[in-house]
């Protein structure tokens, strides 16, 4: 809370203003981001409960790939051409590691 107050003071000192017309969209955006985070963490914990960590953790490395794809689809952004060839090995390694045979869980080991 103290950090938020300090940043608010800095914002005002740098010329920022509070607009009463922008409060409703800002609150809606904060609620939207909270819901997205809650759903993501719920799915992540559920995946960890029913799958081995080695299989689930691979999807954490896919965040940049999904970020680029979703920004292109939802926001109409054109991705730079240079990162695309370098993202192919990441996608391939994620697919290869998640499609391997079903490893034994620690509770199933002798």
N, C-alpha and C positions, 0 to 999 in steps of 0.2 A: 504494500500500500504506500509505503514511503517512496519507493521507486517511481510509482505512478504519479505521485504528487510532484516529485522533483522533475520528471519529464514534462508534466503539465506546465510547471513554471517556466521551464526552458522553452517550451513551445510558445507560450505567451510572450516571452522576452524576444523571441525571434520573429514575432509578427503574426503568430497564429491567432485565430478567433474561433469562438464557438458559434455555430450557426444553428438557430432553432429549427430550421427546415431540414437540416441534415441529420438530426438526432434519430428520427425514426428509421431511416435506412441503415444508419450505423448500428442501432440496436438489433435490427433484423439480421444484419451481417454477423454480428457477434453471436447471436443465437444459432444461426446457420452453422458457423464454424464450430461452436460447442457441440452441436448435434453430430456433425461429421466426425469430430474427434471421438465422441463417445461411441459412435457406431464402429469406427475403425479399431479402437482399443478393445471393444467387446468382441469383434470378429477375431482380432489377433489373439486374445486370451482363449477364445473357443478353439481356434486352430491349434494353439499350443496344448490344449487339454486333450485333444484327440489325435495329434500327430507328433512325431519326434521333432525335437528342436532343429535338428539338421535339415529337415525338409522344409520347415516353416521359415527359418531364418533367411533362406534364399530370396524369399519374396521381399524382404526389407531392402535388398540391393536393387530391386526393380522399381523403387520409388522414382528415381530420375527418369526412367524410361516411360513410366505411366504419366509423369508430370509433363513430359514433352508431348506425348500422344494426346492427353486430355486438353492441353492448352491449344494444340492444333485443332482438335475437334470442337471444343466448346467456345474458344475465344477467337478462332480464326487466325491464330499466329502461324507464320511459316517458320518451321524449324531451320536452323542453319544447316548447311550441307556437311560441314566438317565433322560434327559429332555423330552423324548417322552411321558411317562405316565403323566407327569405334564402338558404337552401342551394339552392333551385331554379335561380337563375342560375348558380351554380357548376357544378351538374350539367349544365346545358344547354351552358355554354361548353366544358366538358371533352368532352362528346359531340360538339359541333360541330367542335372543333379536331382531335379524333382521327379523325373520319370524313371529313376532307377528302381531296382527291385525293392520290395518292402523290407526295410531293415528291422531287426528285432529291437523292441523297446527294452530299456534297462530292466524292467520288471520281468521280462521274458528270458533274460540271460541267466545262465546257471550260477 
